[in-house]
Amino acid sequence: MTGTGAPPFAVISGAQVQQALRGRERQITELVEDTYRLHGVGDSVNPPSYFLRFPDRPSARIIALPASIGGKLRVDGLKWISSFPENVAAGIPRASAVLILNDHDTGYPFACLESSIISATRTAASAALAADWLTRGRPRPARVGFFGTGLIARYIHTFLAGNGWSFDEIGVHDLSAGSAAGFRGYLESSGTAGRITVYEDAEQLIRSSDLVVFATIAGEPHVTDPSWFEHNPVVLHVSLRDLAPEILLASTNLVDDVEHCLKASTSPHLAEQLTGSRDFLAGTLDDVMAGRVTVPAGRPVVFSPFGLGVLDLAVGKYVYDEVTRSGELHVIDDFFHELRRYAPGPA
Ligand SMILES: NC(=O)c1ccc[n+]([C@@H]2O[C@H](COP(=O)([O-])OP(=O)(O)OC[C@H]3O[C@@H](n4cnc5c(N)ncnc54)[C@H](O)[C@@H]3O)[C@@H](O)[C@H]2O)c1
């Protein structure tokens, strides 16, 4: 915040967010890596996400992710993100979100950003980062499979491609034939060279993929047979609740944050409940990046990222700085108005 007087408050639209992030896959993936490292050394505050649920709309939820990040970024804030799965049938995305950024020194909110794009972007960057680190000790996967092919799957593919990945084979599986066809259309328009196959059979998709991306909206495990993973793929379990605990127990498991991930009936949470311990967890992605954990090649690897508010803050602040630099920041005049402690009384 600069100068004196009323602290400025800006609103940043989805169009501006997209403009600031377009084509920056590598930069954002590096930013997410730096943020995981900051979080790993404790230079962040990231309390548990709060889930608001509704008895009259059981499939819906709104999640609050408050967070604070240190380092060069020094910003606090909150992502407030809705998930209404029925939206998709009505022709609008499942998730919608805003991100509030708060000033480190005064606490004043200084920006409100459209955040469904920021959220999808940080999720995809985290997935691409994990794909890179978790495949280092094995042949680089040339066959990728997308299990659930909505908006998040699209962003993850864009981030893999933007980070230099290319695939000989791209498998696609979705309960909805329309979603699978839509994703296939996106892949074709992206100019990918790989051969695209739509699998109706989930088992075939997994057995045909060395890198598997789960991005469904399943509320409980629907993939239960560990033998489907006997070729030891790397699994990006972004939707968190697809895999039965038995599959996790036969795999090397990594998460983004242990306390966060072992909650809310995620598959790792179910594995903890089943075994009564956390011994099935190898550690966090940051542990792998810092060399504290080595990923064995001879087992499936499952990365279950709960999704950390610090990532939204880091990407949101990046967008804010880019929009400010471009001179296009839209400040709302007089947003904070009651600024004198003792305004003159009525005459
Ligand atoms: N971990 C994180 O940080 C993080 C962040 C953002 C989103 N997500 C999760 O990613 C998931 C996908 O989000 P989205 O916005 O792409 O949703 P979306 O509604 O756009 O797409 C989900 C797709 O999954 C398909 N699907 C549902 N159940 C399936 C099943 N059992 N098998 C195969 N396909 C199935 C649907 O038909 C749909 O096409 C959500 O679960 C969301 O919560 C996770």
The ligand as a Tripos MOL2 file, in Angstrom:
@<TRIPOS>MOLECULE
LIG
   44    48     1     0     0
SMALL
NO_CHARGES

@<TRIPOS>ATOM
      1 N1         -7.0270  -30.8150   -5.0690 N.am      1 LIG1
      2 C1         -7.1860  -29.5890   -5.4990 C.2       1 LIG1
      3 O1         -6.4310  -28.6860   -5.2010 O.2       1 LIG1
      4 C2         -8.3340  -29.2850   -6.4130 C.ar      1 LIG1
      5 C3         -8.4920  -27.9960   -6.9160 C.ar      1 LIG1
      6 C4         -9.5140  -27.7300   -7.8140 C.ar      1 LIG1
      7 C5        -10.4110  -28.7490   -8.1490 C.ar      1 LIG1
      8 N2        -10.2390  -29.9740   -7.6020 N.ar      1 LIG1
      9 C6        -11.1780  -31.0610   -7.9060 C.3       1 LIG1
     10 O2        -11.0720  -31.3930   -9.2670 O.3       1 LIG1
     11 C7        -12.2700  -32.0710   -9.6270 C.3       1 LIG1
     12 C8        -12.6880  -31.7060  -11.0370 C.3       1 LIG1
     13 O3        -13.1150  -30.3710  -11.0800 O.3       1 LIG1
     14 P1        -13.7230  -29.7480  -12.4460 P.3       1 LIG1
     15 O4        -13.9190  -28.3020  -12.1940 O.co2     1 LIG1
     16 O5        -12.9250  -30.2020  -13.5910 O.co2     1 LIG1
     17 O6        -15.1630  -30.4530  -12.4610 O.3       1 LIG1
     18 P2        -16.1100  -30.6880  -13.7250 P.3       1 LIG1
     19 O7        -17.4820  -30.8610  -13.1650 O.co2     1 LIG1
     20 O8        -15.8480  -29.6450  -14.7600 O.co2     1 LIG1
     21 O9        -15.5910  -32.0780  -14.3410 O.3       1 LIG1
     22 C9        -15.6480  -33.2870  -13.6250 C.3       1 LIG1
     23 C10       -15.8220  -34.4180  -14.6340 C.3       1 LIG1
     24 O10       -15.7250  -35.6670  -13.9360 O.3       1 LIG1
     25 C11       -16.6670  -36.5630  -14.5050 C.3       1 LIG1
     26 N3        -16.9240  -37.6080  -13.5240 N.ar      1 LIG1
     27 C12       -17.5970  -37.5170  -12.3600 C.ar      1 LIG1
     28 N4        -17.5510  -38.6900  -11.7110 N.ar      1 LIG1
     29 C13       -16.8460  -39.5490  -12.4920 C.ar      1 LIG1
     30 C14       -16.4510  -40.9020  -12.3600 C.ar      1 LIG1
     31 N5        -16.7870  -41.6280  -11.2910 N.pl3     1 LIG1
     32 N6        -15.7150  -41.4450  -13.3670 N.ar      1 LIG1
     33 C15       -15.3830  -40.7410  -14.4640 C.ar      1 LIG1
     34 N7        -15.7280  -39.4390  -14.6280 N.ar      1 LIG1
     35 C16       -16.4440  -38.8630  -13.6560 C.ar      1 LIG1
     36 C17       -17.8560  -35.6850  -14.8240 C.3       1 LIG1
     37 O11       -18.7140  -36.2840  -15.8000 O.3       1 LIG1
     38 C18       -17.1950  -34.4070  -15.3320 C.3       1 LIG1
     39 O12       -17.0030  -34.4210  -16.7320 O.3       1 LIG1
     40 C19       -13.2930  -31.7590   -8.5390 C.3       1 LIG1
     41 O13       -13.4560  -32.8990   -7.7120 O.3       1 LIG1
     42 C20       -12.6270  -30.6800   -7.7370 C.3       1 LIG1
     43 O14       -13.0040  -30.6580   -6.3910 O.3       1 LIG1
     44 C21        -9.2270  -30.2680   -6.7570 C.ar      1 LIG1
@<TRIPOS>BOND
     1     1     2 1
     2     2     3 2
     3     2     4 1
     4     4     5 ar
     5     4    44 ar
     6     5     6 ar
     7     6     7 ar
     8     7     8 ar
     9     8     9 1
    10     8    44 ar
    11     9    10 1
    12     9    42 1
    13    10    11 1
    14    11    12 1
    15    11    40 1
    16    12    13 1
    17    13    14 1
    18    14    15 2
    19    14    16 1
    20    14    17 1
    21    17    18 1
    22    18    19 2
    23    18    20 1
    24    18    21 1
    25    21    22 1
    26    22    23 1
    27    23    24 1
    28    23    38 1
    29    24    25 1
    30    25    26 1
    31    25    36 1
    32    26    27 ar
    33    26    35 ar
    34    27    28 ar
    35    28    29 ar
    36    29    30 ar
    37    29    35 ar
    38    30    31 1
    39    30    32 ar
    40    32    33 ar
    41    33    34 ar
    42    34    35 ar
    43    36    37 1
    44    36    38 1
    45    38    39 1
    46    40    41 1
    47    40    42 1
    48    42    43 1
@<TRIPOS>SUBSTRUCTURE
     1 LIG1         1 GROUP 0 **** ****
